[in-house]
Amino acid sequence: MSFGINIEVSNTLEDVKILTPSVSEDSRGNIWTSYTSEEIDTLLPADLSFKHDKFSMSKKNVLRGLHGDHKSWKLVTCVYGQICQVVVDLREDSPSYLQSHQFIIDSSKPQSILIPPGMGNGYFVISPTALYHYKLAYNGDYIDADQQFTIKWNDPRLKITWPTDNPILSNRDKGEENVKN
């Protein structure tokens, strides 16, 4: 039984990697590998490795993001349910500045996205609930929400077509000031 991971480069954002694991299925269900240091750490700068993991459970129509920072690499996936994942290049010196790549990630067809620093990360929950997982690699201390950038999910410059025009948003994602979520 092989649990390899196929790694591709986004056709829109060349620094974004798409990781598709091999999945072994039988009458009990399935099993797949989301991370091996031998395969995935080679995609990070030489001085970095993943330090911590986070999970977020959300209900249908929740939109989280677009968030990011200029220090953290994120490896994201949908462990349960289905989401519309969006990555936006917010690096002003990049040839793909303000361009985005959109993915439908479904736990029945596992896929992970490696997002470099300077990119905005957001997702919309399509299924009744979804469990989102992200692994973080960075130098120094973790940059939490109050030190991250947030760009409005419907910023007209980005031309993102989300699955809804009326998502459930946090105060942070609505653009209300001085709110930590």
ROPAGU-448386 format. One line per 8 residues: their letters; for each residue x, y, z of N, C-alpha, C. Coordinates in Angstrom, 3 decimals, always signed. Layout:
a) X,Y,Z,X,Y,Z,X,Y,Z; ...;
***
This chain:
msfginie) +0.848,-1.167,+0.000,+0.000,+0.000,+0.000,+0.901,+1.239,+0.000; +0.733,+2.109,-0.977,+1.553,+3.311,-1.103,+0.753,+4.534,-0.686; +1.405,+5.425,+0.046,+0.738,+6.640,+0.485,+1.488,+7.870,+0.014; +1.879,+7.886,-1.234,+2.610,+9.011,-1.791,+1.735,+10.236,-1.965; +2.394,+11.363,-2.195,+1.700,+12.628,-2.401,+2.171,+13.215,-3.723; +1.239,+13.481,-4.638,+1.549,+14.122,-5.908,+1.570,+15.633,-5.677; +2.626,+16.305,-6.113,+2.778,+17.739,-5.901,+2.778,+18.448,-7.246; +1.863,+19.399,-7.395,+1.757,+20.201,-8.620,+1.882,+21.675,-8.265;
vsntledv) +2.188,+22.488,-9.256,+2.265,+23.938,-9.100,+0.966,+24.531,-9.629; +0.410,+25.513,-8.904,-0.791,+26.207,-9.361,-0.534,+26.832,-10.731; -1.515,+26.761,-11.607,-1.357,+27.370,-12.930,-1.559,+28.886,-12.899; -2.011,+29.426,-11.768,-2.232,+30.863,-11.625,-1.192,+31.523,-10.724; -0.890,+30.867,-9.607,+0.031,+31.413,-8.612,+1.187,+30.433,-8.456; +2.288,+30.682,-9.140,+3.354,+29.679,-9.250,+3.993,+29.293,-7.920; +3.874,+30.102,-6.885,+4.444,+29.745,-5.588,+3.501,+28.885,-4.741; +2.279,+28.702,-5.210,+1.301,+27.874,-4.510,+1.403,+26.448,-5.049;
kiltpsvs) +1.444,+25.500,-4.131,+1.559,+24.080,-4.512,+0.270,+23.351,-4.154; -0.120,+22.419,-5.014,-1.312,+21.596,-4.818,-0.835,+20.178,-4.533; -1.211,+19.652,-3.393,-0.768,+18.330,-2.963,-1.956,+17.380,-2.954; -1.857,+16.331,-3.735,-2.934,+15.345,-3.811,-2.383,+13.999,-3.358; -2.876,+13.509,-2.226,-2.362,+12.235,-1.724,-2.992,+11.049,-2.444; -2.278,+9.925,-2.447,-2.916,+8.694,-2.899,-3.835,+8.247,-1.764; -4.975,+7.709,-2.133,-5.982,+7.293,-1.158,-6.197,+5.800,-1.311; -6.153,+5.093,-0.201,-6.440,+3.662,-0.203,-7.850,+3.473,+0.356;
edsrgniw) -8.695,+2.823,-0.422,-10.083,+2.622,-0.001,-10.422,+1.143,+0.043; -11.270,+0.810,+0.988,-11.839,-0.535,+1.046,-13.224,-0.435,+1.676; -13.804,-1.553,+2.060,-15.175,-1.558,+2.581,-15.313,-0.784,+3.900; -14.216,-0.532,+4.596,-14.261,+0.206,+5.860,-14.243,+1.714,+5.669; -13.738,+2.176,+4.531,-13.574,+3.605,+4.282,-12.273,+3.854,+3.554; -11.546,+4.894,+3.967,-10.286,+5.196,+3.295,-9.219,+5.631,+4.281; -7.998,+5.695,+3.781,-6.868,+6.199,+4.550,-5.923,+6.910,+3.583; -5.365,+8.028,+4.045,-4.437,+8.788,+3.220,-3.490,+9.566,+4.121;
tsytseei) -2.357,+9.936,+3.578,-1.338,+10.680,+4.307,-1.429,+12.144,+3.910; -1.516,+13.025,+4.910,-1.594,+14.460,+4.622,-0.228,+15.132,+4.656; +0.749,+14.499,+5.335,+2.037,+15.163,+5.500,+3.132,+14.137,+5.770; +4.231,+14.283,+5.064,+5.479,+13.603,+5.420,+6.571,+14.650,+5.296; +7.431,+14.707,+6.280,+8.484,+15.723,+6.247,+9.398,+15.524,+5.042; +9.632,+14.266,+4.651,+10.516,+13.989,+3.521,+10.006,+14.605,+2.224; +8.701,+14.605,+2.023,+8.144,+15.143,+0.775,+7.823,+16.630,+0.867; +7.231,+17.056,+1.961,+6.664,+18.400,+2.021,+7.645,+19.442,+2.551;
dtllpadl) +8.475,+19.076,+3.519,+9.420,+20.068,+4.041,+10.398,+20.544,+2.970; +10.609,+19.759,+1.936,+11.494,+20.185,+0.844,+10.894,+21.349,+0.058; +9.599,+21.607,+0.223,+8.948,+22.719,-0.469,+9.104,+24.038,+0.283; +9.591,+23.961,+1.522,+9.777,+25.152,+2.357,+11.201,+25.674,+2.211; +11.432,+26.947,+2.554,+12.813,+27.434,+2.613,+13.634,+26.559,+3.569; +14.920,+26.459,+3.339,+15.798,+25.526,+4.061,+15.763,+25.683,+5.580; +15.524,+26.870,+6.090,+15.568,+27.091,+7.535,+14.224,+26.891,+8.235; +13.201,+26.391,+7.519,+11.865,+26.265,+8.105,+11.389,+24.823,+8.169;
sfkhdkfs) +10.540,+24.575,+9.148,+9.782,+23.323,+9.224,+8.444,+23.664,+9.886; +7.492,+22.778,+9.745,+6.187,+23.041,+10.341,+6.272,+22.966,+11.854; +5.628,+23.951,+12.525,+5.698,+24.073,+13.981,+4.392,+23.745,+14.676; +3.277,+24.122,+14.085,+2.029,+23.852,+14.794,+0.866,+23.710,+13.847; -0.159,+23.036,+14.353,-1.370,+22.744,+13.580,-2.560,+23.430,+14.232; -3.531,+23.780,+13.398,-4.797,+24.339,+13.880,-5.938,+23.660,+13.140; -7.086,+23.578,+13.809,-8.305,+23.062,+13.206,-9.399,+24.093,+13.406; -10.317,+24.166,+12.440,-11.463,+25.056,+12.551,-12.697,+24.318,+12.036;
mskknvlr) -13.713,+24.207,+12.877,-14.988,+23.603,+12.471,-15.947,+24.751,+12.159; -16.562,+24.689,+11.000,-17.476,+25.757,+10.589,-18.729,+25.153,+9.982; -19.812,+25.923,+10.040,-21.060,+25.467,+9.447,-21.250,+26.042,+8.048; -22.239,+25.501,+7.383,-22.550,+25.902,+6.004,-22.698,+27.420,+5.896; -22.195,+27.964,+4.802,-22.260,+29.385,+4.450,-21.307,+30.280,+5.235; -20.443,+29.687,+6.080,-19.419,+30.478,+6.768,-18.292,+30.749,+5.777; -17.842,+31.991,+5.762,-16.675,+32.373,+4.976,-15.637,+32.903,+5.953; -14.461,+32.293,+5.944,-13.359,+32.725,+6.804,-12.238,+33.259,+5.912;
glhgdhks) -11.865,+34.495,+6.144,-10.767,+35.087,+5.386,-11.248,+36.268,+4.579; -10.375,+36.855,+3.943,-9.045,+36.496,+3.476,-8.006,+37.028,+4.453; -7.193,+36.114,+5.012,-6.206,+36.459,+6.024,-4.816,+36.000,+5.585; -3.810,+36.579,+6.194,-2.446,+36.139,+5.942,-1.459,+36.968,+6.723; -0.204,+36.694,+6.498,+0.887,+37.468,+7.072,+2.083,+37.335,+6.130; +3.179,+37.949,+6.489,+4.363,+37.941,+5.610,+5.461,+37.038,+6.142; +5.073,+36.044,+6.955,+6.062,+35.206,+7.606,+5.700,+33.717,+7.558; +4.420,+33.383,+7.569,+3.984,+31.990,+7.732,+3.678,+31.286,+6.417;
wklvtcvy) +4.167,+30.056,+6.330,+3.756,+29.124,+5.287,+2.606,+28.316,+5.867; +1.573,+28.066,+5.069,+0.415,+27.307,+5.542,+0.150,+26.137,+4.608; -0.078,+24.985,+5.185,-0.510,+23.811,+4.443,-1.939,+23.551,+4.892; -2.906,+23.779,+3.994,-4.321,+23.737,+4.382,-5.059,+22.617,+3.660; -6.081,+22.096,+4.333,-6.947,+21.096,+3.724,-8.290,+21.072,+4.431; -9.240,+20.417,+3.820,-10.552,+20.182,+4.415,-10.581,+18.706,+4.825; -10.561,+18.456,+6.121,-10.521,+17.102,+6.655,-11.897,+16.444,+6.617; -12.938,+17.259,+6.760,-14.312,+16.756,+6.738,-15.187,+17.788,+6.059;
gqicqvvv) -15.991,+17.362,+5.090,-16.909,+18.266,+4.413,-16.355,+18.765,+3.091; -16.894,+19.896,+2.650,-16.492,+20.476,+1.368,-16.407,+21.985,+1.502; -15.324,+22.539,+0.943,-15.112,+23.982,+0.990,-14.712,+24.519,-0.376; -14.894,+25.808,-0.522,-14.339,+26.553,-1.651,-13.155,+27.325,-1.082; -11.944,+26.892,-1.417,-10.696,+27.477,-0.925,-10.218,+28.525,-1.933; -9.834,+29.698,-1.437,-9.303,+30.754,-2.302,-7.956,+31.210,-1.752; -6.986,+31.338,-2.649,-5.672,+31.887,-2.318,-5.459,+33.095,-3.228; -5.061,+34.220,-2.623,-4.851,+35.466,-3.365,-3.421,+35.942,-3.151;
dlredsps) -2.753,+36.301,-4.223,-1.403,+36.841,-4.126,-1.492,+38.317,-3.732; -1.019,+38.629,-2.531,-1.052,+40.005,-2.032,+0.351,+40.586,-1.875; +1.306,+39.980,-2.579,+2.680,+40.471,-2.577,+2.821,+41.494,-3.699; +2.968,+42.749,-3.333,+2.959,+43.843,-4.317,+4.030,+43.714,-5.385; +5.142,+43.063,-5.095,+6.225,+42.929,-6.069,+6.102,+41.668,-6.929; +5.019,+40.943,-6.778,+4.828,+39.679,-7.505,+4.168,+39.908,-8.868; +4.573,+39.146,-9.885,+3.910,+39.255,-11.187,+2.447,+38.809,-11.155; +2.058,+38.053,-10.114,+0.661,+37.612,-10.017,-0.098,+38.372,-8.922;
ylqshqfi) +0.373,+39.586,-8.579,-0.268,+40.421,-7.566,-1.760,+40.586,-7.850; -2.571,+40.350,-6.839,-4.040,+40.441,-6.835,-4.724,+39.337,-7.646; -3.969,+38.391,-8.171,-4.585,+37.240,-8.833,-4.914,+36.183,-7.786; -5.883,+35.338,-8.101,-6.291,+34.315,-7.148,-6.438,+32.964,-7.836; -6.424,+31.944,-7.012,-6.691,+30.579,-7.469,-7.741,+30.019,-6.515; -8.762,+29.429,-7.092,-9.887,+28.895,-6.334,-9.917,+27.383,-6.493; -10.169,+26.678,-5.397,-10.206,+25.216,-5.378,-11.473,+24.760,-4.671; -12.053,+23.673,-5.115,-13.073,+22.987,-4.330,-12.347,+21.819,-3.678;
idsskpqs) -12.299,+21.830,-2.350,-11.645,+20.752,-1.613,-12.728,+19.980,-0.879; -12.758,+18.696,-1.129,-13.771,+17.806,-0.570,-13.053,+16.684,+0.159; -13.486,+16.387,+1.367,-12.807,+15.352,+2.143,-12.888,+13.981,+1.485; -13.830,+13.787,+0.571,-13.902,+12.496,-0.123,-12.847,+12.389,-1.235; -12.261,+13.537,-1.627,-11.170,+13.569,-2.602,-10.087,+14.476,-2.032; -9.318,+13.967,-1.060,-8.378,+14.816,-0.317,-7.399,+15.575,-1.209; -7.138,+16.794,-0.774,-6.175,+17.652,-1.454,-5.727,+18.706,-0.442; -4.470,+19.080,-0.479,-3.947,+20.138,+0.385,-3.321,+21.213,-0.484;
ilippgmg) -3.298,+22.427,+0.037,-2.720,+23.552,-0.678,-1.631,+24.148,+0.205; -0.429,+24.325,-0.360,+0.671,+24.961,+0.348,+0.703,+26.426,-0.066; +0.529,+27.295,+0.925,+0.410,+28.739,+0.684,+1.619,+29.455,+1.287; +2.385,+30.179,+0.469,+3.547,+30.899,+1.005,+3.147,+32.206,+1.697; +4.078,+32.814,+2.434,+3.821,+34.106,+3.069,+3.427,+35.155,+2.031; +2.622,+36.123,+2.486,+2.212,+37.215,+1.611,+0.969,+36.922,+0.799; +0.434,+35.736,+0.944,-0.783,+35.361,+0.217,-1.959,+35.384,+1.180; -3.111,+35.810,+0.674,-4.341,+35.764,+1.451,-4.974,+34.395,+1.333;
ngyfvisp) -5.500,+33.911,+2.440,-6.104,+32.594,+2.523,-7.536,+32.747,+3.020; -8.488,+32.184,+2.280,-9.877,+32.210,+2.713,-10.615,+30.989,+2.216; -11.691,+30.651,+2.905,-12.501,+29.530,+2.445,-13.956,+29.730,+2.834; -14.815,+29.127,+2.031,-16.271,+29.164,+2.212,-16.751,+27.731,+2.373; -17.621,+27.490,+3.361,-18.112,+26.142,+3.642,-19.340,+25.850,+2.791; -19.222,+24.820,+1.968,-20.289,+24.400,+1.066,-21.184,+23.348,+1.717; -20.581,+22.408,+2.437,-21.313,+21.301,+3.067,-21.982,+21.771,+4.368; -22.832,+20.929,+4.987,-23.482,+21.332,+6.235,-22.489,+21.741,+7.340;
talyhykl) -21.350,+21.062,+7.423,-20.243,+21.452,+8.289,-18.944,+21.070,+7.586; -17.875,+21.691,+8.005,-16.559,+21.345,+7.455,-15.511,+21.523,+8.545; -14.545,+20.614,+8.539,-13.408,+20.700,+9.442,-12.185,+21.048,+8.613; -11.627,+22.223,+8.882,-10.493,+22.772,+8.146,-9.244,+22.587,+8.988; -8.167,+22.187,+8.336,-6.905,+21.961,+9.043,-5.813,+22.772,+8.381; -5.006,+23.429,+9.207,-3.816,+24.043,+8.648,-2.618,+23.836,+9.531; -1.504,+23.563,+8.832,-0.187,+23.393,+9.426,+0.582,+24.666,+9.146; +1.339,+25.144,+10.135,+2.042,+26.405,+9.980,+3.543,+26.237,+10.172;
ayngdyid) +4.307,+26.882,+9.292,+5.766,+26.935,+9.384,+6.171,+28.405,+9.386; +7.044,+28.784,+10.327,+7.466,+30.175,+10.449,+8.690,+30.232,+11.335; +9.425,+31.329,+11.249,+10.532,+31.590,+12.166,+10.009,+32.444,+13.317; +10.579,+32.258,+14.507,+10.187,+33.083,+15.653,+8.846,+32.677,+16.223; +8.147,+33.673,+16.771,+6.852,+33.443,+17.396,+5.736,+33.479,+16.366; +4.639,+32.834,+16.711,+3.466,+32.802,+15.840,+2.817,+34.175,+15.759; +2.452,+34.566,+14.559,+1.731,+35.824,+14.345,+0.243,+35.509,+14.439; -0.421,+35.998,+15.490,-1.837,+35.725,+15.662,-2.687,+36.790,+14.963;
adqqftik) -3.993,+36.651,+15.060,-4.946,+37.453,+14.280,-4.703,+38.956,+14.375; -4.323,+39.449,+15.539,-4.142,+40.893,+15.682,-2.916,+41.417,+14.939; -2.063,+40.512,+14.450,-0.874,+40.924,+13.709,-0.915,+40.494,+12.249; -2.007,+39.903,+11.826,-2.154,+39.455,+10.444,-2.848,+40.533,+9.617; -2.736,+40.407,+8.302,-3.516,+41.294,+7.447,-4.830,+40.603,+7.091; -5.832,+41.411,+6.867,-7.135,+40.938,+6.411,-7.527,+41.796,+5.221; -7.939,+41.154,+4.157,-8.458,+41.886,+3.008,-9.901,+41.444,+2.836; -10.758,+42.362,+2.521,-12.184,+42.068,+2.451,-12.466,+40.963,+1.433;
wndprlki) -13.278,+40.015,+1.842,-13.594,+38.827,+1.040,-14.177,+39.193,-0.325; -14.866,+40.327,-0.425,-15.497,+40.730,-1.690,-14.846,+41.984,-2.283; -13.568,+42.198,-1.988,-12.834,+43.327,-2.554,-12.955,+43.271,-4.079; -13.482,+44.311,-4.717,-13.715,+44.263,-6.164,-12.446,+44.108,-6.999; -11.294,+44.491,-6.463,-10.040,+44.333,-7.207,-9.705,+42.859,-7.436; -10.205,+41.984,-6.576,-9.833,+40.575,-6.626,-10.684,+39.751,-7.588; -11.879,+40.213,-7.872,-12.776,+39.538,-8.832,-13.002,+38.062,-8.482; -13.150,+37.776,-7.188,-13.407,+36.399,-6.745,-14.900,+36.124,-6.851;
twptdnpi) -15.238,+34.996,-7.436,-16.632,+34.564,-7.486,-16.837,+33.520,-6.396; -17.363,+33.952,-5.270,-17.658,+33.045,-4.166,-18.990,+32.346,-4.433; -19.264,+31.219,-3.775,-20.537,+30.511,-3.985,-21.763,+31.253,-3.447; -21.573,+32.367,-2.761,-22.694,+33.156,-2.244,-22.310,+34.624,-2.209; -23.326,+35.488,-2.173,-23.101,+36.917,-1.972,-23.407,+37.327,-0.546; -23.881,+36.368,+0.270,-24.306,+36.678,+1.627,-23.770,+35.636,+2.622; -22.442,+35.568,+2.812,-21.883,+34.571,+3.713,-22.047,+34.958,+5.181; -21.841,+33.999,+6.054,-21.751,+34.255,+7.491,-20.302,+34.655,+7.760;
lsnrdkge) -20.126,+35.841,+8.344,-18.783,+36.410,+8.543,-18.531,+36.765,+10.003; -17.272,+36.719,+10.398,-16.872,+37.255,+11.704,-16.844,+38.776,+11.600; -16.773,+39.435,+12.753,-16.635,+40.896,+12.729,-15.365,+41.308,+12.005; -14.305,+40.559,+12.205,-13.039,+40.843,+11.513,-13.233,+40.814,+10.003; -13.928,+39.799,+9.509,-14.112,+39.653,+8.072,-15.158,+40.611,+7.502; -15.991,+41.165,+8.374,-16.924,+42.210,+7.934,-16.207,+43.542,+7.806; -14.993,+43.619,+8.363,-14.219,+44.862,+8.293,-14.420,+45.756,+9.492; -15.048,+45.238,+10.559,-15.230,+46.040,+11.764,-13.901,+46.124,+12.500;
envkn) -13.568,+47.296,+12.971,-12.261,+47.563,+13.574,-12.157,+47.039,+15.001; -10.921,+46.821,+15.414,-10.573,+46.462,+16.787,-11.261,+45.209,+17.316; -11.463,+44.244,+16.443,-12.085,+42.997,+16.869,-11.107,+41.859,+16.613; -10.864,+41.039,+17.612,-10.001,+39.860,+17.464,-10.886,+38.625,+17.427; -10.655,+37.776,+16.455,-11.398,+36.508,+16.371,-10.441,+35.373,+16.223;
***
